[in-house]
């Protein structure tokens, strides 16, 4: 069984924030957590990025994303939906 992970990402980003979001998505793919990340518009301010992961990886992936957000100071830029 698979679990969907959703990230709410602010649209207006500076260059460093954009780079960090790309690094996060690339890390999720390179670590084998997912193969594709879907991006949809939520409204004028945010995108919703979603992807599926194996159910047994849920905690590991959520911890990885949370740690990345905190390390790169992206708490006002990206939000993890649980």
Phi, psi and omega per residue, in radians:
X1 nan 2.614 -3.091
X2 -2.011 2.711 3.107
X3 -2.147 2.372 3.093
X4 -1.513 2.371 3.046
X5 -1.976 2.385 3.123
X6 -2.189 2.424 3.086
X7 -2.146 2.258 3.070
X8 -1.690 2.034 -3.017
X9 -2.063 2.219 3.097
X10 -1.086 2.451 -3.133
X11 -1.343 -0.748 -3.101
X12 -1.512 1.854 -3.087
X13 -2.200 2.617 2.993
X14 -1.437 3.062 -3.066
X15 -1.026 -0.742 -3.127
X16 -1.184 -0.714 3.105
X17 -1.095 -0.748 3.098
X18 -1.032 -0.804 3.132
X19 -1.056 -0.764 -3.137
X20 -1.145 -0.667 3.085
X21 -1.126 -0.728 3.098
X22 -1.104 -0.730 3.092
X23 -1.060 -0.749 3.130
X24 -1.076 -0.851 -3.129
X25 -1.107 -0.740 3.112
X26 -1.098 -0.686 3.115
X27 -1.137 -0.707 3.123
X28 -1.069 -0.679 3.130
X29 -1.322 -0.804 -3.081
X30 -1.175 -0.493 3.093
X31 -1.398 -0.059 3.088
X32 1.417 0.258 3.122
X33 -1.241 -0.574 3.141
X34 -2.689 2.894 3.084
X35 -1.876 -0.437 -3.092
X36 -2.524 2.526 3.088
X37 -2.109 2.151 -3.129
X38 -1.567 2.449 -3.140
X39 -2.165 2.173 3.101
X40 -2.226 2.595 3.028
X41 -1.308 2.327 3.003
X42 -1.622 -0.842 3.140
X43 -2.847 -2.787 -3.120
X44 -1.241 -0.310 -3.059
X45 -1.838 -0.450 -2.988
X46 -2.349 2.620 2.919
X47 -1.818 2.700 2.946
X48 -1.959 2.096 3.071
X49 -1.790 2.238 -3.126
X50 -2.359 2.646 3.094
X51 -2.781 2.785 3.135
X52 -1.839 2.535 3.099
X53 -2.324 2.762 3.027
X54 -1.079 2.455 -3.087
X55 -0.955 -0.651 -3.107
X56 -1.229 -0.214 3.127
X57 -1.700 -0.004 -3.015
X58 -0.924 -0.959 -3.097
X59 -1.089 -0.761 -3.132
X60 -1.049 -0.786 -3.119
X61 -1.182 -0.771 3.127
X62 -1.099 -0.694 3.097
X63 -1.146 -0.706 3.115
X64 -1.076 -0.831 -3.122
X65 -1.109 -0.800 -3.138
X66 -1.067 -0.775 3.123
X67 -1.100 -0.717 3.136
X68 -1.115 -0.801 3.126
X69 -1.019 -0.790 -3.131
X70 -1.182 -0.775 -3.110
X71 -1.085 -0.704 -3.079
X72 -1.634 0.129 3.112
X73 0.968 0.893 -3.118
X74 -1.886 0.345 -3.050
X75 -1.095 -0.471 3.091
X76 -1.598 -0.025 -3.038
X77 -1.889 -0.643 -3.036
X78 -2.427 2.448 -3.141
X79 -2.244 2.332 3.106
X80 -1.592 2.199 3.042
X81 -1.569 2.267 3.140
X82 -1.848 nan nan
